[in-house]
Amino acid sequence: MSFLRVFSSVAALSALVLLGIQQAPAQTAAAPRTSFVPLARGVPGVLYEPAVIGPKAETAIFIMHSAADYLSFPGCTELSHRGYRVLCANNSSSKSGISNDGMLDQVLLEAKEGVAWLRRHPGVKHVVLLGHSGGGTVMSAYQFIAEGGTKVCQSSEKIWKCPDSLAGLPAADGLMLIDSNWGLGAMTLFSLDPAVKDEKAGMALDPALDMFNPANGFTPSGSTYSPEFTGKFLTAAGQRNNGLIAKAQMALADIQAGKGPFADDAPFVVPGAILLGSNNKLFAQDIRLMSRTRKPWPLLHSGGLVTTEIVKTVRVPENTRNNSPSLIKGALKTTVRNYLNSYAVRTLPDFGYDETSVRGIDWTSTYASPPGNVQGVTVPLLVMGMTGHWEFLAAETIYERAQSPDKTIAFVDGATHLFDTCKACERQPGEFGDTQKTTYDYIDAWLAKPGRFGGLSGG
């Protein structure tokens, strides 16, 4: 990437940040102070500081996504309004969506720059990672490797062995996975279209496996798939998934033997597999799937009410068109190495999911997997899910596998994936209140619990 391109990208992103600050809803009379932080080449950051520095500012929150632009993510302002320093950063991957170039190993090295910068910043005593959506993969992998060293990401079960350059990551003091998904590998698996007949093209689809075929139960307003079709679809997706891993491993062996199309890597395009949005996910259309937790958990309501119950989604159906024929909207466009590093997770013969959970995924086969990574994390952990979106159920999967002695789970009733109120989910106006406030107030209380990070008082 040229210096001019990096400079132009940074300038554009900085403008978006300023716009985001101006539009952010005020929680206090004074807006947070912001400063540009160039963490590394092509890795811009913005430090948000409260207008009045108090004890909470000794705890700094670091926010980065796996690929998206997070310089003006709402949490940057919401948490700084509540008294914390917040560093929001972008990694060097493309933000256009045209390619999937954000190799996890490189992203982790860029996240290292953010943690190291906060460790050096005057007044910061504690660093807490916040991973939202695909950022859950980045932040859980970072802390997993920082605590365990490279031996944990070079172990025999890993599809991809991490490089020695990931040694010596400075560990954070806490980890927050807020509506994290199941990981880049699992989301690619869930997005995989088993109807694709040819791995070189997305045009030819098997109607018997097409989730958008009315004969299989599809309707644009929300589908009802039979157990037979669901089982057939997911079994075929799991088989296609493992076949792609084998194909990529063979291609890597050819590259390493000097038989590949290039000396260092090769293109790897997977039709009907892009993990963004609701692409090819059965549970996005049939909202009976992945619709409730297995166990009762705290559910946050408006006005500060907290109930403990089986948590049910309130989401509405998404995704009404098969994007597999599209290169831009439907295909994962990456490389052999990046696929194995960032997007591959091993499936078992019983892979599938139902109303309450997913089964048959080898969570520890990759470190692009929050449910696998949290098994090696010991710092305080907060896991939250938003019931207005289908990724909420990942919170239970992650929490139940977490080994942190200090771990907390909660769900927010009626919140979207970005934590604001799901208006389309309401049965009556105002049913869920201000879900963004509910979410960030809870995060604030968790961070400020006495004895967790410096003995701060709550509030």
Secondary structure, DSSP 8 states (H G I E B T S, - for coil): --HHHHHHHHHHHHHHHHHHHHHS--SSSS--EEEEEEEETTEEEEEEE-SS--GGGGEEEEE--SSS--TT-HHHHHHHHTT-EEEEE--SS-SSSS-----HHHHHHHHHHHHHHHHHSTT--EEEEEEEETHHHHHHHHHHHHHH-GGGTSSTT-SS---GGGTT----SEEEEEEE-S-HHHHHHHH--TTEEETTEEEEE-GGG-TT-GGGT--TT-----HHHHHHHHHHHHHHHHHHHHHHHHHHHHHHTT-SSSSS--EEEETT---STTTT-HHHH-TTTT-EEEEEEEEE-GGG-EEEEEEE--------S--TT-HHHH-EEEEHHHIIIII---EEEEEEE-SS-EEEE-GGG-SS-HHHHGGG--S-EEEEEETTSGGGGHHHHHHHH---SSEEEEEETTB-TTSSB-GGG-SSTTTT--HHHHHHHHHHHHHTSTTTSS-----
